[in-house]
């Protein structure tokens, strides 16, 4: 029991540190124009990190406590925490993650290309998110928040109250967890668009919701079927493809 508890603590620490790497990268984002009398920019940047730090901590804890009950995994991190070979744990995740990321990246790039004439000019003129933020926060932290935390919680709720904890989670609850977490992931991009000063036209809102929810559905499936790191690999590949094409 003590050994099992220590493995969980190490797993929490590993995933928390991975998530915090992305949180810290948020200091690279440009700040909006601060009103007169606002705190110094350095203080504002530190305050910006508080909320995602809390969310990462909660998401990691939820996953550590609930994922194993549902058959959800973070094979690479769990192997490190247990003192096993992380390389062996990662091998089955590499190909699905790369393939899922390449296909998703190509699809999202096509959607962006077809939608470009319909989007407001401010969208094209907006300063792009730094690549390091896209990789660390998007590829790693968002997967911990949305898949390891939110999707796990939603699936546990379906299993706990819909199945009364009987057997493995049914496919319908997996679908619900993936769909709801995907929609919430897509909607979470709207406040960032507002912060960039973009007008939330129906076209832009539809573009952001469709593009992000489509990939989130793929990432949710990969997490459920292969493990958290597979979803991370796919997310990183998507950002790599979009960066190369863009």
BELDAMO-V479337 format. One record per residue. N is the residue number from 0. RES is the residue in one small letter. OMEGA is omega in whole degrees, -180 to 180 (none if undefined). D_LAST is the distance of its C-alpha to the last C-alpha in whole Angstrom. Layout:
# BELDAMO-V479337
N:RES:OMEGA:D_LAST  N:RES:OMEGA:D_LAST
This chain:
# BELDAMO-V479337
0:x:180:51  1:x:-180:50  2:x:180:48  3:x:179:46  4:x:179:46  5:x:177:44  6:x:179:42  7:x:179:40  8:x:178:41  9:x:178:39  10:x:177:36  11:x:-178:36  12:x:-179:35  13:x:-178:33  14:x:178:30  15:x:179:31  16:x:178:30  17:x:179:27  18:x:-178:26  19:x:175:27  20:x:177:25  21:x:179:22  22:x:-179:24  23:x:180:25  24:x:180:21  25:x:178:21  26:x:179:23  27:x:-180:20  28:x:177:19  29:x:177:20  30:x:172:23  31:x:180:24  32:x:-177:27  33:x:179:30  34:x:179:33  35:x:-179:36  36:x:178:38  37:x:177:35  38:x:177:35  39:x:-177:34  40:x:-180:30  41:x:179:31  42:x:179:33  43:x:180:30  44:x:178:28  45:x:179:30  46:x:178:31  47:x:-177:28  48:x:-173:28  49:x:-177:31  50:x:179:30  51:x:177:28  52:x:178:30  53:x:-178:33  54:x:178:30  55:x:-179:29  56:x:-180:33  57:x:-178:34  58:x:179:32  59:x:-180:32  60:x:179:36  61:x:-179:36  62:x:-179:34  63:x:-177:37  64:x:-169:40  65:x:-170:39  66:x:-175:36  67:x:178:39  68:x:-173:41  69:x:-176:38  70:x:176:37  71:x:-171:34  72:x:164:33  73:x:-167:31  74:x:-179:33  75:x:179:31  76:x:180:32  77:x:178:35  78:x:178:36  79:x:-179:36  80:x:-178:38  81:x:179:41  82:x:178:41  83:x:-179:40  84:x:178:37  85:x:179:33  86:x:179:32  87:x:180:34  88:x:-176:33  89:x:-175:30  90:x:-179:30  91:x:-177:30  92:x:-172:27  93:x:-176:25  94:x:178:24  95:x:-180:24  96:x:-179:21  97:x:-179:19  98:x:179:20  99:x:179:19  100:x:-180:16  101:x:179:15  102:x:180:16  103:x:179:15  104:x:178:11  105:x:180:12  106:x:180:14  107:x:178:11  108:x:179:8  109:x:178:11  110:x:180:13  111:x:-179:10  112:x:-179:10  113:x:-177:14  114:x:-173:14  115:x:-179:12  116:x:-176:16  117:x:-175:17  118:x:180:16  119:x:-179:17  120:x:-179:16  121:x:-180:16  122:x:179:14  123:x:-176:11  124:x:-177:13  125:x:179:13  126:x:-177:13  127:x:176:10  128:x:179:12  129:x:-175:13  130:x:-180:12  131:x:177:15  132:x:-180:16  133:x:-179:13  134:x:-174:15  135:x:-179:19  136:x:-179:19  137:x:-173:17  138:x:-175:17  139:x:-175:21  140:x:180:23  141:x:177:21  142:x:176:23  143:x:-180:26  144:x:-170:26  145:x:-178:25  146:x:-175:27  147:x:-179:29  148:x:-172:31  149:x:-178:30  150:x:178:30  151:x:180:33  152:x:180:35  153:x:179:34  154:x:178:36  155:x:179:38  156:x:177:40  157:x:179:40  158:x:-177:41  159:x:-174:44  160:x:179:45  161:x:-179:44  162:x:-177:46  163:x:178:48  164:x:-178:46  165:x:176:48  166:x:178:46  167:x:177:42  168:x:179:40  169:x:-176:40  170:x:-178:37  171:x:180:37  172:x:175:37  173:x:180:34  174:x:180:32  175:x:-179:33  176:x:179:32  177:x:-177:28  178:x:-177:28  179:x:179:29  180:x:178:27  181:x:180:24  182:x:179:25  183:x:176:26  184:x:-180:22  185:x:-179:20  186:x:180:23  187:x:179:22  188:x:-178:19  189:x:178:21  190:x:178:23  191:x:177:20  192:x:177:18  193:x:-180:22  194:x:178:22  195:x:180:19  196:x:-179:21  197:x:176:19  198:x:-178:22  199:x:176:22  200:x:177:23  201:x:180:23  202:x:-179:20  203:x:178:18  204:x:179:20  205:x:179:20  206:x:-178:17  207:x:-179:17  208:x:-178:20  209:x:-176:19  210:x:-176:15  211:x:-179:17  212:x:177:20  213:x:180:19  214:x:-179:18  215:x:176:20  216:x:177:23  217:x:-179:22  218:x:178:22  219:x:178:25  220:x:-179:26  221:x:177:25  222:x:-179:27  223:x:-173:30  224:x:-172:30  225:x:-179:29  226:x:-175:29  227:x:-176:27  228:x:176:25  229:x:178:24  230:x:178:22  231:x:180:21  232:x:179:20  233:x:-179:18  234:x:178:16  235:x:179:15  236:x:178:14  237:x:-179:12  238:x:177:10  239:x:180:10  240:x:-179:8  241:x:178:6  242:x:180:5  243:x:-178:6  244:x:-178:4  245:x:none:0
